[in-house]
Amino acid sequence: MTVNPMTGLTAIANPRWRLAAADPLLAATDALATLNTPQQLLSAGKAVASSRFSRVSQGLLALDSQPPTAVYLKEFIDRGPAETLKNLFRPHRALRALEAERQLAAAGFKVATTLVIGWQQRLGVKYRFFTVTRDLGELIDLYQCARQLQGAALEHKRRWLRAVADAVAQLHREGFIHGDLRPGNLLVGEQGGRTVCAWLDNERTRRFATLPERLRLKNLVQLNMLLSPAIGRRERLCFLLAYCRHFAGLDCRTLCRQVEDRTRQRLHTLVARGRLDPGEVWL
């Protein structure tokens, strides 16, 4: 067995799939070598999300010699000829996500570890990518957090908001911009008396030598789009003030105004398209 240079994982011989697996799964090489469909990797699998570009299922890893492990299976749906052409000259988005995951982990950030990645290939064209990642079951996303904050004391809310702001600021201080920092892609939990955050869906996450201000603003607006009666304007200001503390010379007042203005524009665009009820617009 050799390390696949595209994935950094160990290549597994399989007549139908190009597979690579993390070290904990190498004892299950025989089972992976006979894999026919990605769904065979799951026991008690159930669909949890679907879009035009991906399907996500949750279940237990169904491999002999492996302890029951909660995982997510993500199947990437090919977007059409244009993406196929682009993938001849750049890594597929599944491979880009894996590379970003490695960079984040190396920098000390928590991510959902990829256990298996696979794809099919014909005449040099790669397609039907899938990944299996470990379920960070002890953590919940910001949508769930917001529901738990309803009715909570103001100080508890602000303590939680400051912890999340610190995590986002640390990500940006290290030069990372998350490609899709919607509230469902940031997980939060308590471990050992401290708040822990994990970063999901990193296919467009990039690291920069100098953080682009337009992308900083984009990430903050993406988070600010979280709609919840538990998080009003005071709480959002608390979050942004806590974030700004980490950046000397950052004009916090201007940044707050830009985040609010851009959020207002996006909310009203969603209303105009019929994707959001006007009563949910908090700005």
N, C-alpha and C positions, 0 to 999 in steps of 0.2 A: 504493500500500500504506500502511496506517495501523497504528498500535499498538493492539492490543486492550487496553482499559483493565482488563479482568479478569485478564489474564495478564502484561502488560508486554512481551509479545512481538509481533512483526509479524503482523497478520492475513493469511491466505492465502485467496483465494476458491476454494471447492470446492463443487460442487452437492450432495454427500452429507454433508460434514463441516464443522463449524466448526473451523478450524485456525488455529494461531498458531505461528510458528517463530522461533528465535533468529537473530541476524545471520549466523552462519556458513552457514546453510542457505538464505539468500535467493536465492542463485544457482540453487537447485533449485526455484524457484517453480512452473515449468511441470509438473514431475513431481508436486509436492504437489497441484497444482490438479486432477489427474486421479486422485488416490488413491481406491481403492475400499474397501480393507480395511487395517487397521493392519499386518497381517502382510506386506503388500507393501513395507513400509519396511525389512524385514530380508532380508539375504542369508545363507544358511547358518544360518538361525535354529534354535534348539533351546530347548525348554522347560526351565527351571531351577527353577521353583517354582510351586506352585498351592495355592490355598485356596478357601474358600467365597466370598471377597470379591475375589480378584484372581488374575491369571495373569501370570507373568513369563517372558519369553523373552530369550535372548542371541544376538547375531549381529553382522553388519557392516551398516552403514547402506547401503541399496541405492538410492542416488539418483544420477542422472547429474550430472556435473560436481563431485561430492564425492569427496574422497580416502577410501580405506577407513578407516572409523572404527568402533571397537568400541563397541557400545551395548547398552542394555537396553530392552526394550519392556515396559511394565506396562499391562495391561488391567484396568480396574476393573469388577468385577461388581456390578451394582446389587443392593442388599440387600433391596429390596422396597418396598411402598407407603409405609411409615413414613419411610424415608430419602428417597424421592421427595418426600414432603410437606415434610420439613425443608429439602430443597434449594431449595424455592421461597422460603425466607426467609434462607438462608445459602449461602455458596459450597460447592460440591461438595468432597469431601475431596481430589480431585486439585488443585483450585484452591487449597485451603488449604495443601497440601504445597508448591505452587509459591511461594506467598507466604512461607511459613516459610523456604524455600530462599533467597529473595531477602534476607530479613532476616539470616539466618545469614551469607551471603556478604558482605553489607554490613558486618557486624561482624567480618569477618576469618576466619570459619570455612570450612573446606573442605567442599564438598558436591558431589554428582553433578549437573552442570549439565543442566537440561532443554533439549533441542534442539527438540522438537516437543510440542505438546499438542493434543489434538483431542477432539471430542465431537459427538454428534448432538442435535438439538433439534426438538421438536414442540409447538406450542401453549404455548411458554414453558417446557416441561419439558426439562431437559438430562439426557442419559443416554449410556451407552456411552463413557465417558471413557477415554482412553489417554494415556500419556506416553512419550516416548523420551528417555532420559538417557544421557549419556556414561559409558562404562565406566571406572572408576578402576582399571585393571588392575594398576597397580603396588602397590596396597594389598590387604590381606587382612583378613577379619573376625576377631573374637576367637575364634571356634571354631577357625579354622585356626591362629591364633597359639598357642592353648593346645596344639594337637597338636605344633607346632614346639618348644614349651618342654619337652616331655617329655625328660628326661635332661639338660637344660641345667643349668649351674652355678647355685647359689643366687643369687649376686650378679647374674648375667645376668637371671634371673627378676625380681629385685627392681628392677633398673634399668628393665626393661620395664614393670613394674607402676607404678612411680613416674611414668613418662612418661604412661601412660594416665590415671592419677589426676590428674595436672596438667591434662590435656586436659579431663577431665570437670569439674574444679573451675573451669577458665576458662570453660567453657560456663555453669555456674551463676553465676559471678561477673558475667557479662554479663546475667544475668536470664533465660536460656533454660532451659526444662525440656523435655527430649525426651519426645515422647508415647509412645514405645515403645522404650526403650533396652535391648532384648534384645541379646545379644552379636553377633547377625548384622547389626545395624544400626549398628555402630561398626567402621569400617575403620582399619587401622593399617599403617604402613610406614616405611621409612627413606628420607629424601631429604636429600642434602647433609650427612650425618652427624648428622641430628637426626630424632626421631620425629615423624611427621605423622599426624594423625587426620582422618577424614572421617565425616560424619553422614548416614545414609540414612533413608528412610521417615519423612518429617517432617510427615505430614498432621495430626498432633496436637501437634506442637511449638509451644510458645507462649513469648512473652517477657513477663515480669512486672516491674513496678517494684520489687517486693519479692518475693524468692523464697519461695514457700510451703513450709514445712518438711515437710508431708506429701508433697509432690511431690518434694522433694529425697530423702526416704527412699525413695519409690517407685523413682526412677531408680537409686539405689544398690543396692536389693534386686534390681532387674531384672538388673543386671550381676553381682551376687553369685550369681545362679542358674546361672552358667556352671559346668558339671560337668566336671572334668578331674582326673586323677591328678597332673598337673603343678602344680596350684594347690590347696594345702592351707590350713589355718587360718592358718599363719604368713604365707603369701603374701597372704591376704585381709586380715589385720591390717596388713601393710605397705602395701597399697593404701589402706586407710581412713586410716591415719596420714598418708600423703602427701597425701591429699585434704584432710584437716582443717587442714593447715599453711596453707592459703590463706584460712582464715576465722577471723579474730580473734574470740574470744568463743564459738566453737562448742564445745560440750561433747563432745569426741571420744569419751570413754569411754561416755557415754550413747548417742551415735550408733552406735558399734560394737555395743553391746548390742541396740539397736533393729533394726539391720540383720540381725544374727544371728538374733534372735527371729523377725522377720518372714520371713526366708529359711527357717527351720526350719518355720514354719507352712505356707508354700507348698510346700515339698518333701514334707511329709507329706500334704498335700492331694492332690498328684499321685500319690503312692503309693496313697492310698485310692481314687482314681478309676481305678487301673490304668494310668496313663500313665507311671509311673516304677518301675523295679525297686527294691525296698528296698535292695539291695546298692549302689546308686548314691548313696544318701543319705549325705552326708559329715558332717552335723550330728547 
